[in-house]
């Protein structure tokens, strides 16, 4: 490749370093000098517009933030979400629908604001709901410094302000997903579509992280500093980490911040306290800070492991779902940003007259690097890389380095003269003759940092679509006497961009030529792979149903539910539903899409056709969706934890290993006096999100804790790990992966069987008197059996007799054996326990062999009871259940006397 010389605009290169471009709008702040001792009444929190200009000393040359808006309000789309307390700017582009709130500014508006971005247009990345913190609570906000430290610290914001020196730094934050839409156009990733405005710059005021750690005195062997926020998410609190040596290095500039552009942090930006990690991806700058944890190993937080990674490009989305060890490999974790740049002007769809007006056009954009490195050159090509032109660069950040010694800004020391590291974006420009643009097909830009790392020509696709930084290409269209410019993409689901156009025309965006046809590709069309789709509607049904009509069927009479906007009547399936009528009652009047699609098989989806009665109108769909976002809150703590129509969170507080593949997971309920509300013999649903695909995983379990136990749930779970021959269990491996302190969602109860007491049962709402239970189980199928057996044996006046046949492979697989044996002591007159092993050791004294017809004939025999006095309860792996059912039916047992959990 040849470099043109002299490049256009080269004569300005030497002076460009100090030319702040684009110009920051006129400041509303003339002085923020103040004494360093901050009072606890938070007087330092006056907005910039209230600063007394008469105190202005000298002449500041560095940029100050533009005036932020004072008329932001809670937007209509947020009113019925958990973020109904957060005021926002309507100009921001939502990338993930209404909620959670993930937004970027229109690229031109972001660039026009200048070097510093107001809180109004600063990008936002929220994983869930925004914690609500009232102004009166700010100074009392507490956080800790804990873990491998000699001096653990617990302090509030008031103490942080009074006891530590404050600093103010300009810092650019960049989302790791910046420019991801380009990757999604080439091949779908697992991330949502950021455009090129997933970055913003602000003046952050707070305390240097190293000062806090020095006070805590890390122990020998400490290597990482983990951060945890207050945002409650499906897989726990958001958390991540950085390396200890980075956190202690003043050149890295890592801080705990409480101000943004001189103002209190807004809710979306971490009110009242957050971490700021310059030069690294935004995902490391944890908001709503509650914990700083010093550790010897990287964070085990769900979001640290399963987010913000660049997996090898050959790993497809399907492959990644079966590679937990790859996700946990720290070599693939993203810390420092890579070098990147984008063109802001010409803007997307901007037009330029080729016959009238200026003789040249000033092409402009931004660039940034990571890890404190400086962008040292930006190059532009008009012939797809054959020749390059050197652009001018301005570094507004450098103007802060010239601040007088002792200068303070927003109550923080502005001392950057000694620091060589760069924390901010810079701006580039190049004046190009219009005649040159007329003969070019596109404008491409690339940046290089001081380590000579240059943006690559082609994208490096990866599963999460992060760190996308190929040359930024703007296509030039000649339309009459006009030139029209086309950017690669538009953010979110907004149409437009040359990548979308090329893809629709059958171009291969991965061919190394931006989708342009090359030799051998003529006539070849790249077809998108279509997902398998199952029809779940009756195409002859045209009925439109309103939300008012639908909500009338939210009870147990004619229960209706919605899946994907379609309405279904569950009345005819109340008796036949494997989970009992309660499962349908729980979905009545609700949008059951998430639960139904996560749990049910293809056969169940096909069956929906028979129950399809119509479609919700568009207004009703929106109303129902808004209603789902509402959180039910009561002034008084609820006595019962489980709710049939609302998911409720419980905190994983402990894991107890029972065997090599089985653990008891203990969950703390909402308060110590709360009971689960789970009837004996029924089960509950647990919900998590897959760490890789983010799909919802919902499974049913029966806890082994007493139904009367307060404040906790104990759930015995057998973990099915991946092996070379088969995939493991999604839910069990996900549960095993989350650390204590994470949330899991619960809902229920569900199930068609309930043991009331002293032989009285309820099956699908019909009561039945039982004199003898025959309980057949294997593996973790013991859990519902265990609940019923315990209810019978702990009631001295319960005359019901129980025969338990528990089949397993080896003795270690017999779960709850010690508890079962203890319960049987003193109850020999009404309880008989039989254990059989298919692969026993020589020391085993119990039964040997599989659960076969010979064993069932001997111990159970044909059904001789009258009036349903004998009832067989079955729970275990699918093959065991099917085998036992077949053998018992052969022996004369009827369906009504056989109940499978």
C-alpha positions in Angstrom: 0.0 0.0 0.0 1.2 3.5 -0.8 0.9 6.6 1.4 0.1 9.7 -0.5 2.4 12.6 0.2 2.0 15.2 1.2 -1.4 14.2 2.6 -4.3 16.6 2.5 -4.3 18.8 5.5 -0.8 17.7 6.6 0.3 21.3 7.1 -2.1 21.5 10.0 -1.0 18.3 11.7 1.5 19.8 14.1 -1.0 22.3 15.5 -3.9 20.0 15.5 -2.9 18.4 18.8 -4.0 21.4 20.7 -7.0 22.4 18.5 -10.1 21.2 20.4 -12.5 19.8 17.8 -15.4 19.7 17.7 -15.8 22.8 19.8 -17.6 22.3 23.1 -20.7 24.5 23.3 -20.3 27.6 25.6 -19.9 26.5 29.2 -22.3 27.4 31.9 -19.6 26.9 34.5 -16.9 29.5 35.1 -15.5 28.2 38.4 -15.8 25.2 40.6 -12.9 26.0 42.9 -13.8 25.1 46.5 -12.2 23.9 49.7 -11.4 20.3 49.7 -13.2 19.5 53.0 -16.7 18.5 51.9 -19.5 18.9 54.3 -21.9 16.1 55.0 -24.9 18.1 54.0 -23.7 17.6 50.4 -23.4 21.3 49.6 -20.9 20.3 46.9 -23.8 18.9 45.0 -25.1 22.1 43.5 -25.6 21.8 39.7 -23.1 23.6 37.5 -25.6 26.3 36.6 -25.6 27.4 40.3 -21.9 27.9 40.6 -21.0 31.5 41.5 -19.1 32.9 38.5 -17.7 35.7 40.7 -15.3 33.2 42.2 -13.8 32.4 38.9 -10.0 32.9 39.2 -7.9 33.1 36.0 -8.8 31.7 32.6 -9.6 28.1 32.1 -8.6 26.8 28.7 -9.9 23.2 29.1 -13.4 22.2 28.1 -16.3 22.3 30.6 -19.5 20.4 30.0 -22.4 21.9 28.0 -25.6 22.7 29.9 -27.6 19.7 30.7 -31.4 19.7 30.3 -33.6 20.5 33.3 -36.9 19.4 31.8 -36.3 15.7 31.4 -39.2 13.7 32.8 -40.3 10.1 33.2 -41.2 9.0 29.7 -44.5 7.4 28.8 -42.9 4.1 27.9 -41.3 3.9 31.3 -44.4 4.6 33.4 -45.4 0.9 33.7 -41.9 -0.5 34.2 -39.8 -0.8 37.3 -37.9 2.3 36.1 -41.0 4.5 36.5 -38.9 6.8 38.8 -36.2 7.6 36.3 -36.4 10.8 34.1 -34.8 10.4 30.7 -34.1 12.2 27.4 -36.5 11.2 24.6 -33.7 11.7 22.0 -31.9 8.5 23.0 -32.4 5.4 20.8 -33.6 2.4 22.7 -31.8 -0.8 21.7 -33.6 -3.4 23.8 -37.3 -2.4 23.6 -38.9 -0.6 26.5 -37.0 -2.4 29.3 -34.3 -2.8 30.4 -33.0 0.5 29.3 -30.1 0.4 26.9 -29.6 3.4 24.7 -27.2 5.4 22.6 -27.5 8.9 21.2 -28.0 9.7 17.5 -24.4 9.8 16.3 -24.5 13.3 14.9 -26.0 14.7 18.1 -23.4 13.0 20.3 -20.6 14.4 18.1 -22.2 17.9 18.1 -22.2 18.1 21.9 -18.4 18.2 21.7 -15.7 16.6 23.8 -17.9 16.2 26.9 -21.3 14.6 26.9 -24.2 15.7 29.0 -26.0 13.2 31.2 -28.9 13.5 28.8 -27.1 12.0 25.8 -24.6 9.8 27.6 -25.1 6.2 26.5 -26.7 3.8 29.1 -26.2 0.1 29.6 -28.6 -1.4 32.1 -28.9 -5.2 32.6 -32.1 -4.8 34.6 -34.1 -2.4 36.7 -32.5 0.8 38.1 -32.2 0.8 41.9 -34.2 3.6 43.5 -32.3 5.8 45.8 -33.9 9.0 47.2 -31.9 12.2 47.5 -32.3 12.0 51.2 -30.6 8.6 51.2 -27.5 9.5 49.2 -25.2 10.4 52.0 -26.1 7.2 54.0 -25.4 4.9 51.0 -23.1 2.2 52.3 -20.5 0.1 50.6 -17.7 -2.2 51.8 -14.1 -3.1 51.1 -13.7 -6.7 52.0 -12.2 -10.0 51.1 -8.4 -10.5 51.4 -7.7 -7.4 53.3 -6.2 -6.8 56.8 -8.6 -3.9 57.5 -12.1 -4.5 56.1 -13.9 -1.2 55.6 -17.6 -0.3 55.8 -18.4 3.3 55.1 -21.1 5.6 53.7 -20.8 8.2 51.0 -20.6 11.0 53.6 -17.4 9.4 55.1 -16.0 8.9 51.6 -16.4 12.6 50.9 -15.0 13.7 54.2 -12.1 11.3 54.8 -10.6 10.9 51.3 -9.1 13.3 48.8 -11.3 13.9 45.8 -10.1 14.0 42.2 -11.8 15.0 38.9 -10.8 13.4 35.6 -12.2 13.5 32.0 -12.9 9.9 31.0 -14.5 8.3 28.0 -16.6 5.2 28.7 -17.2 2.8 25.8 -19.5 -0.2 25.7 -17.9 -3.4 24.6 -20.8 -3.8 22.1 -20.0 -0.5 20.3 -20.6 -1.0 16.5 -22.0 -4.5 17.2 -24.8 -4.0 14.6 -22.2 -4.5 11.9 -21.4 -7.9 13.2 -25.1 -8.8 13.5 -25.6 -7.9 9.9 -22.7 -10.2 8.8 -23.8 -13.0 11.1 -26.2 -12.9 14.1 -24.5 -12.7 17.5 -26.0 -13.1 20.9 -26.0 -9.4 21.6 -28.3 -6.5 20.7 -27.4 -4.0 18.0 -25.4 -1.1 19.1 -24.5 1.5 16.5 -21.4 3.6 16.6 -22.5 5.9 19.4 -22.0 3.4 22.3 -19.5 5.8 24.0 -19.5 9.1 25.9 -17.2 11.3 27.8 -17.7 13.1 31.1 -15.9 14.7 34.0 -16.0 12.2 36.8 -15.3 13.2 40.4 -14.5 10.8 43.2 -11.8 8.9 45.1 -8.9 7.1 43.6 -9.4 3.3 44.0 -5.8 2.9 45.2 -6.5 5.1 48.2 -9.3 2.9 49.4 -7.3 -0.3 48.9 -4.3 1.1 50.7 -6.5 1.9 53.6 -7.9 -1.7 53.6 -4.3 -3.2 53.3 -4.6 -6.1 50.8 -3.1 -9.4 52.0 -0.3 -11.2 50.3 -1.6 -13.3 47.4 -4.4 -10.8 46.5 -4.5 -10.4 42.8 -7.9 -9.1 41.8 -10.4 -6.5 42.9 -14.0 -7.4 42.4 -16.9 -5.0 42.3 -20.6 -5.7 42.9 -23.6 -3.4 42.4 -27.0 -3.2 43.9 -28.9 -4.0 40.7 -30.9 -7.2 41.2 -30.8 -9.4 38.0 -32.0 -12.8 37.0 -28.6 -14.4 37.8 -27.7 -12.3 40.9 -26.2 -8.9 41.4 -24.1 -7.5 38.6 -20.4 -7.9 39.3 -17.0 -8.1 37.7 -13.3 -7.5 38.5 -10.0 -5.9 37.4 -6.5 -6.8 38.3 -5.1 -5.6 41.6 -2.0 -4.0 40.1 -4.3 -1.9 37.8 -6.5 -0.8 40.7 -3.4 0.3 42.7 -1.7 2.1 39.7 -2.5 5.8 39.7 -1.7 5.9 36.0 -4.7 3.7 35.4 -7.0 6.3 37.1 -9.6 3.8 38.5 -11.9 5.6 40.9 -15.1 5.4 42.9 -17.2 8.3 41.5 -20.1 10.2 42.9 -20.3 13.1 40.5 -20.7 13.4 36.7 -20.0 16.7 35.1 -20.3 18.3 38.5 -23.8 16.9 39.2 -25.0 14.1 41.4 -25.0 10.8 39.5 -28.4 10.2 37.8 -30.2 6.9 38.4 -29.2 5.5 35.0 -25.5 6.4 35.7 -25.2 4.7 39.1 -26.7 7.1 41.6 -25.2 7.6 44.1 -21.9 5.8 43.7 -20.2 3.8 41.0 -16.8 2.6 39.8 -15.1 4.2 36.8 -12.4 2.2 35.0 -10.7 4.3 32.3 -9.4 2.7 29.2 -11.4 -0.5 29.7 -14.8 -1.6 28.5 -17.8 0.0 30.2 -18.8 -3.3 31.7 -16.0 -3.0 34.3 -17.4 0.3 35.6 -20.0 -1.2 38.0 -22.9 1.1 38.9 -24.7 1.4 42.2 -21.6 0.2 44.0 -22.1 -1.9 47.2 -19.0 -4.1 47.5 -15.3 -4.0 46.7 -14.0 -7.5 47.2 -10.2 -8.3 47.1 -9.6 -11.8 45.9 -6.9 -14.2 44.7 -8.8 -15.3 41.7 -11.0 -13.5 39.1 -14.6 -12.8 39.9 -17.0 -15.8 39.9 -19.9 -13.5 39.2 -22.3 -14.8 36.6 -22.0 -11.7 34.5 -18.2 -11.6 34.7 -18.0 -15.1 33.3 -20.8 -15.1 30.7 -20.6 -11.5 29.4 -17.9 -9.3 28.0 -15.8 -12.0 26.3 -14.4 -12.4 22.8 -14.5 -16.2 22.2 -12.5 -17.6 19.3 -14.2 -16.8 16.0 -14.7 -20.4 15.0 -17.1 -21.0 18.0 -20.6 -20.7 16.8 -23.6 -19.8 19.0 -24.7 -23.5 19.2 -21.2 -24.6 20.0 -20.8 -22.0 22.7 -23.8 -23.4 24.6 -21.8 -26.6 25.3 -18.5 -25.0 26.3 -18.7 -23.8 30.0 -14.9 -24.1 30.4 -14.3 -21.8 27.4 -16.5 -19.1 29.0 -14.6 -19.4 32.2 -11.2 -19.0 30.4 -9.8 -15.6 31.5 -7.8 -15.4 28.3 -11.1 -14.5 26.5 -12.2 -11.9 29.0 -12.2 -8.3 27.8 -10.5 -5.6 29.8 -8.7 -3.0 27.8 -10.5 -1.4 24.9 -9.1 -2.0 21.4 -8.3 0.8 19.0 -11.3 2.1 17.1 -12.6 5.0 15.0 -15.8 6.1 13.2 -16.9 8.7 10.7 -19.5 11.1 12.1 -19.6 13.6 9.2 -20.7 13.0 6.5 -23.7 11.7 8.4 -25.8 8.8 7.3 -28.0 9.9 4.3 -26.3 13.3 4.2 -26.2 14.8 0.7 -23.6 17.1 -0.9 -23.9 19.1 -4.1 -21.2 18.2 -6.5 -21.7 21.3 -8.6 -22.5 24.1 -6.2 -21.1 25.2 -2.9 -17.7 24.5 -1.3 -14.8 23.1 -3.2 -13.9 20.7 -0.3 -15.7 18.8 2.5 -14.4 18.4 6.0 -14.7 14.7 6.9 -14.8 14.3 10.7 -15.1 11.6 13.3 -13.8 10.2 16.5 -11.1 7.7 17.6 -10.1 6.0 20.9 -7.7 3.4 22.2 -7.5 1.3 25.3 -5.4 0.8 28.4 -4.3 4.4 28.5 -2.7 4.4 25.1 -2.8 7.4 22.8 -4.2 7.4 19.3 -1.2 8.4 17.3 -2.5 8.5 13.8 -5.8 8.3 11.8 -5.7 7.5 8.1 -8.4 7.9 5.5 -8.6 6.1 2.1 -10.8 6.8 -0.9 -9.7 3.7 -2.9 -10.3 0.9 -0.4 -6.8 0.9 1.1 -4.6 1.2 -1.9 -3.5 4.7 -0.8 -4.0 6.5 2.4 -4.1 10.1 3.7 -3.1 11.3 7.1 -5.9 13.0 9.1 -5.5 15.8 11.6 -6.1 14.8 15.3 -7.1 17.0 18.2 -6.7 15.9 21.8 -9.0 18.0 24.1 -7.9 15.8 27.0 -4.4 17.3 26.9 -5.8 20.7 27.8 -6.6 19.5 31.3 -2.9 18.5 31.7 -2.1 22.3 31.4 -4.3 23.2 34.4 -2.4 25.2 37.1 -1.0 23.2 40.0 -3.6 22.8 42.7 -6.5 23.4 40.4 -9.8 21.9 41.6 -12.8 21.2 39.5 -16.2 20.2 41.0 -14.5 19.7 44.4 -11.8 17.3 43.0 -8.1 17.9 42.4 -7.5 18.3 38.6 -3.9 17.1 38.6 -3.1 15.4 35.3 0.2 17.1 34.3 2.3 14.1 35.5 0.2 11.4 33.8 1.0 10.2 30.3 -1.9 7.8 30.0 -4.9 8.8 27.8 -8.4 8.1 29.0 -10.5 9.9 26.4 -11.6 9.9 22.8 -9.9 12.3 20.3 -11.3 13.9 17.2 -9.9 13.6 13.6 -10.7 15.6 10.5 -9.6 15.8 6.9 -10.5 18.4 4.3 -11.1 16.5 1.0 -11.8 18.2 -2.4 -15.3 17.5 -3.6 -13.8 16.4 -6.9 -12.0 13.6 -5.1 -15.2 12.5 -3.5 -16.9 12.5 -6.9 -14.5 9.8 -8.2 -14.5 7.7 -5.0 -16.9 4.9 -4.1 -16.4 5.1 -0.4 -14.6 6.7 2.5 -12.8 4.3 4.9 -11.0 5.3 8.1 -8.6 3.5 10.4 -6.8 4.5 13.6 -3.5 3.4 15.2 -2.4 3.7 18.8 1.1 4.3 20.3 1.9 0.5 20.3 1.4 0.5 16.5 -1.8 -1.5 16.8 -4.0 -0.5 13.9 -7.6 -1.3 13.2 -8.0 -4.4 11.0 -9.5 -4.3 7.5 -12.0 -7.0 8.3 -14.2 -7.7 11.3 -13.3 -10.4 13.8 -16.7 -12.0 14.4 -17.4 -13.6 17.7 -20.4 -15.0 19.6 -21.1 -11.9 21.7 -20.2 -9.5 18.9 -18.0 -7.4 21.1 -14.9 -5.2 20.3 -15.9 -4.7 16.7 -13.3 -2.4 15.2 -12.8 -3.0 11.4 -12.2 0.0 9.2 -15.3 2.2 9.3 -16.7 2.5 5.8 -19.1 5.2 4.4 -20.4 4.5 0.9 -20.7 7.4 -1.6 -23.7 7.3 -4.0 -23.8 9.5 -7.1 -27.4 10.7 -7.6 -27.5 13.3 -10.3 -25.5 16.3 -9.2 -25.6 15.1 -5.6 -23.5 12.9 -3.5 -25.3 10.8 -0.9 -23.4 9.2 2.0 -24.4 5.8 3.5 -23.1 4.5 6.9 -22.7 0.8 7.5 -25.8 0.4 9.8 -28.3 2.2 11.9 -28.7 1.2 15.6 -31.2 -1.2 17.0 -33.9 -2.3 14.5 -33.7 1.0 12.6 -33.5 0.3 8.9 -30.8 1.7 6.7 -27.1 1.3 6.0 -25.1 -0.3 3.2 -24.7 -3.6 5.0 -28.4 -4.1 5.1 -28.8 -3.1 1.5 -25.9 -5.4 0.4 -27.3 -8.3 2.4 -30.8 -8.0 1.0 -29.3 -8.0 -2.5 -27.6 -11.4 -1.8 -24.1 -10.1 -1.1 -21.8 -12.0 1.2 -20.7 -9.5 3.9 -18.0 -11.9 5.0 -16.2 -12.2 1.7 -13.5 -9.6 2.6 -14.8 -7.1 0.0 -17.7 -5.5 2.0 -20.2 -7.8 0.3 -19.2 -6.7 -3.2 -19.3 -9.4 -5.8 -15.9 -10.8 -6.6 -14.8 -13.3 -9.2 -16.7 -16.6 -8.8 -19.5 -15.0 -6.8 -21.6 -13.6 -9.6 -25.1 -14.9 -9.4 -24.5 -16.5 -6.1 -27.0 -15.5 -3.4 -26.4 -16.1 0.3 -29.5 -17.4 1.9 -30.3 -17.0 5.5 -30.9 -20.1 7.5 -34.5 -20.3 8.5 -35.4 -21.4 12.0 -37.7 -24.3 12.4 -41.2 -23.0 13.2 -44.1 -24.9 14.7 -47.6 -23.7 14.0 -49.5 -23.2 17.2 -52.6 -21.6 15.9 -55.8 -22.7 14.2 -55.7 -20.8 10.9 -59.5 -20.9 10.6 -59.9 -18.9 13.8 -60.2 -15.1 13.1 -61.6 -13.9 16.4 -60.1 -10.7 17.8 -60.1 -10.5 21.6 -59.8 -7.3 23.7 -57.8 -7.1 26.9 -61.1 -6.5 28.9 -62.6 -9.8 27.6 -59.3 -11.6 28.2 -59.0 -10.5 31.8 -62.5 -11.8 32.6 -61.0 -15.3 32.2 -58.2 -14.9 34.7 -59.7 -17.3 37.3 -60.5 -21.0 37.5 -63.6 -20.8 35.4 -62.7 -20.9 31.7 -59.0 -20.0 32.2 -57.6 -18.3 29.2 -53.9 -17.6 28.6 -51.7 -16.0 25.9 -48.7 -17.3 24.0 -47.1 -15.1 21.5 -50.1 -12.8 21.3 -52.5 -15.7 20.6 -55.3 -16.6 23.1 -55.9 -20.1 24.3 -58.7 -21.6 26.4 -57.3 -24.2 28.9 -60.7 -25.4 30.1 -60.7 -28.7 28.2 -57.2 -29.6 29.4 -57.6 -29.0 33.1 -57.9 -32.7 33.9 -55.4 -33.9 31.3 -52.5 -31.4 32.1 -49.6 -33.4 33.5 -48.9 -30.6 36.0 -52.5 -30.5 37.1 -55.1 -27.8 36.8 -53.0 -25.4 39.0 -50.6 -25.0 36.2 -53.3 -23.6 33.9 -54.9 -21.6 36.7 -51.6 -20.0 37.3 -51.4 -18.9 33.7 -55.0 -17.7 33.5 -55.2 -14.0 32.4 -51.5 -13.9 31.9 -49.0 -13.8 29.1 -47.5 -17.3 29.5 -45.2 -17.2 26.4 -41.9 -17.3 28.3 -42.9 -20.2 30.6 -44.7 -22.2 27.9 -41.9 -21.9 25.3 -39.2 -22.6 27.9 -40.8 -25.8 29.4 -42.9 -27.5 26.7 -41.9 -29.9 24.0 -42.7 -29.6 20.3 -45.6 -32.0 20.8 -47.1 -29.7 23.4 -46.7 -26.7 21.0 -48.6 -28.6 18.3 -51.4 -29.4 20.8 -52.0 -25.7 21.3 -53.8 -25.6 18.0 -56.8 -27.4 19.6 -57.2 -24.8 22.3 -56.6 -21.7 20.1 -59.6 -19.3 20.3 -58.3 -16.0 18.8 -55.8 -13.2 18.9 -55.3 -10.2 21.1 -55.6 -6.9 19.3 -52.5 -4.7 19.1 -53.6 -2.4 21.9 -54.3 -5.3 24.1 -51.0 -6.9 23.4 -49.3 -3.7 24.4 -51.4 -3.3 27.5 -50.7 -6.9 28.6 -46.9 -6.4 28.0 -47.0 -3.2 30.1 -48.9 -5.0 32.8 -46.3 -7.8 32.9 -43.6 -5.2 33.7 -45.4 -4.0 36.8 -44.0 -5.1 40.2 -46.5 -5.9 42.8 -45.5 -4.3 46.1 -47.3 -4.3 49.4 -46.6 -2.2 52.5 -46.7 -5.3 54.7 -44.3 -8.3 54.2 -46.1 -11.2 52.7 -46.5 -14.3 54.9 -46.4 -16.7 52.0 -43.5 -16.7 49.6 -44.8 -18.4 46.5 -47.2 -16.7 44.2 -49.1 -18.5 41.4 -49.0 -15.7 38.9 -45.9 -13.7 39.8 -42.2 -14.7 39.9 -40.6 -14.0 43.3 -36.8 -13.8 43.9 -35.0 -15.7 46.6 -31.3 -15.5 47.3 -29.0 -18.5 47.0 -27.3 -18.6 50.4 -25.6 -22.0 50.5 -24.7 -25.1 48.6 -24.1 -28.3 50.4 -22.4 -31.2 48.6 -24.3 -34.5 49.1 -22.5 -36.6 46.5 -20.2 -36.1 43.5 -23.2 -34.9 41.4 -25.8 -33.8 44.0 -26.1 -30.7 46.1 -28.7 -29.1 48.4 -29.2 -25.5 47.4 -30.5 -23.3 50.2 -32.4 -20.1 49.3 -33.3 -17.3 51.7 -36.8 -16.1 51.4 -37.9 -12.4 51.5 -37.9 -12.3 55.3 -37.1 -14.7 58.2 -40.8 -15.3 59.1 -42.0 -16.1 55.6 -43.0 -19.7 54.7 -42.9 -21.2 51.3 -46.6 -21.9 51.0 -45.9 -25.1 49.1 -48.5 -27.9 49.8 -47.1 -31.4 50.5 -46.7 -33.3 47.3 -46.6 -30.3 45.0 -43.7 -28.6 43.4 -42.5 -25.1 42.4 -41.0 -23.6 39.3 -37.5 -22.2 39.3 -36.3 -19.8 36.6 -32.8 -18.8 35.4 -31.3 -17.5 32.2 -28.9 -19.5 30.2 -25.5 -17.9 30.7 -24.6 -18.2 27.0 -27.8 -17.9 25.0 -29.7 -15.8 27.6 -32.8 -18.0 26.9 -35.0 -18.6 29.9 -34.6 -21.9 31.6 -37.6 -23.0 33.8 -37.8 -26.3 35.6 -40.0 -27.8 38.4 -38.5 -29.0 41.7 -39.8 -30.2 45.0 -38.0 -28.8 48.0 -37.0 -31.2 50.9 -37.3 -28.5 53.6 -40.4 -28.7 55.8 -43.4 -26.9 54.4 -43.6 -25.1 57.7 -40.0 -24.0 57.7 -39.6 -20.2 57.9 -37.2 -18.0 56.0 -35.6 -20.6 53.7 -36.0 -23.3 51.1 -33.8 -26.4 50.7 -33.9 -27.9 47.2 -32.1 -31.2 46.5 -30.8 -31.2 43.0 -28.8 -33.8 41.0 -26.5 -32.0 38.6 -26.3 -33.5 35.1 -22.9 -32.5 33.9 -21.8 -32.5 30.2 -19.9 -35.6 29.1 -18.2 -36.4 25.8 -21.2 -38.6 24.9 -24.1 -36.4 26.0 -25.1 -32.9 26.9 -25.8 -32.2 30.5 -28.8 -30.5 32.1 -29.1 -26.8 31.3 -30.8 -25.8 34.5 -28.8 -28.0 36.9 -25.5 -26.8 35.4 -26.6 -23.2 35.5 -27.6 -23.5 39.2 -24.3 -25.1 39.9 -22.5 -22.3 38.2 -24.0 -19.4 40.1 -22.3 -18.3 43.3 -24.0 -17.7 46.6 -25.7 -14.3 46.8 -27.4 -14.6 43.4 -31.1 -14.6 42.8 -33.3 -17.3 41.4 -36.9 -16.7 40.5 -39.7 -18.9 42.0 -43.3 -19.4 41.2 -46.0 -21.9 42.2 -47.3 -24.1 43.6 -48.0 -26.4 40.7 -49.0 -30.1 40.5 -52.1 -32.1 40.5 -51.4 -34.1 43.7 -51.6 -32.8 47.2 -51.4 -34.8 50.5 -53.8 -33.2 52.9 -53.3 -35.4 56.0 -54.1 -38.8 57.5 -54.7 -40.6 54.2 -56.7 -37.8 52.6 -55.4 -36.7 49.2 -56.4 -34.3 46.5 -55.9 -35.3 42.9 -56.8 -32.8 40.2 -59.1 -31.1 42.7 -60.9 -34.4 43.7 -60.4 -35.8 47.2 -59.5 -39.4 47.7 -59.0 -41.5 50.8 -55.9 -43.7 50.7 -54.9 -46.5 53.1 -51.6 -47.5 51.5 -49.0 -45.6 49.4 -46.7 -47.5 47.2 -43.8 -45.1 46.5 -41.4 -46.0 43.6 -38.5 -43.7 42.9 -35.0 -43.3 41.8 -32.3 -40.7 42.0 -33.5 -37.2 42.7 -37.1 -38.4 42.2 -37.0 -39.1 45.9 -37.9 -35.4 46.7 -41.7 -35.5 46.3 -41.8 -39.0 47.8 -39.8 -37.7 50.7 -42.3 -34.9 51.4 -45.3 -37.2 51.4 -43.5 -39.9 53.5 -42.4 -37.3 56.0 -45.9 -36.0 56.4 -47.2 -39.5 57.1 -44.5 -40.6 59.4 -44.2 -37.4 61.5 -48.0 -37.6 62.3 -48.4 -40.3 65.0 -52.1 -40.4 64.3 -51.8 -40.9 60.5 -52.6 -44.6 59.9 -51.5 -44.6 56.3 -49.0 -47.4 55.5 -46.1 -46.7 53.0 -44.0 -49.1 51.0 -40.9 -47.3 49.4 -38.9 -49.0 46.6 -35.9 -46.8 45.8 -33.8 -48.0 42.9 -30.4 -46.6 42.0 -27.1 -47.6 40.4 -24.7 -47.4 43.4 -25.1 -46.7 47.1 -23.8 -43.1 46.7 -26.8 -42.4 44.4 -29.3 -43.1 47.2 -30.3 -39.5 48.1 -31.6 -38.7 51.6 -30.9 -42.2 52.8 -29.8 -41.1 56.2 -33.0 -39.1 56.7 -35.2 -41.8 55.3 -33.7 -44.4 57.7 -34.2 -42.1 60.6 -37.8 -41.5 59.8 -38.4 -45.2 59.5 -37.1 -45.8 63.1 -40.2 -46.4 65.3 -42.5 -46.5 62.3 -42.0 -50.1 61.3 -45.7 -50.8 61.6 -46.5 -48.4 58.8 -43.3 -48.0 56.8 -41.1 -50.3 54.8 -38.0 -49.1 53.0 -36.5 -51.2 50.1 -33.3 -50.1 48.4 -32.1 -51.9 45.3 -28.9 -51.2 43.4 -28.0 -52.3 39.8 -24.2 -52.0 40.4 -23.7 -52.6 44.1 -20.3 -53.1 45.8 -19.7 -56.4 47.5 -20.4 -54.9 50.9 -24.0 -53.9 50.0 -26.5 -55.8 52.1 -29.7 -54.6 50.4 -31.5 -55.7 47.3 -29.6 -56.2 44.1 -30.6 -55.7 40.5 -32.8 -53.3 38.5 -36.3 -52.5 39.3 -37.9 -55.3 37.2 -41.2 -57.2 37.0 -40.0 -59.9 39.4 -39.3 -57.3 42.1 -42.6 -55.6 41.6 -44.6 -58.9 41.5 -43.0 -59.9 44.8 -43.2 -56.7 46.7 -46.4 -55.1 45.3 -48.4 -57.7 43.3 -51.7 -57.0 41.5 -54.0 -54.3 42.8 -56.4 -55.8 45.3 -57.8 -52.6 47.0 -61.3 -51.4 46.6 -62.5 -47.8 46.4 -59.0 -46.6 45.5 -57.4 -47.3 48.9 -54.0 -48.1 47.3 -52.2 -45.4 45.3 -48.9 -45.8 43.6 -46.7 -42.7 43.5 -43.9 -42.7 40.9 -41.0 -40.3 40.4 -37.6 -40.7 38.8 -35.8 -40.6 35.4 -38.1 -41.0 32.4 -37.0 -44.5 31.5 -37.7 -45.7 35.1 -41.1 -44.1 35.1 -42.1 -45.6 31.8 -40.8 -49.1 32.7 -42.6 -49.1 36.0 -45.9 -47.9 34.5 -45.7 -50.6 31.9 -45.0 -53.4 34.4 -47.7 -52.3 36.8 -50.3 -52.1 34.1 -49.4 -55.6 33.0 -50.0 -56.7 36.6 -53.6 -55.2 36.4 -53.1 -51.8 37.9 -55.4 -49.1 36.4 -54.4 -45.6 35.4 -56.4 -44.1 38.2 -54.3 -45.8 40.8 -50.9 -44.7 39.2 -49.7 -41.2 39.7 -46.5 -39.9 38.2 -45.1 -36.6 39.6 
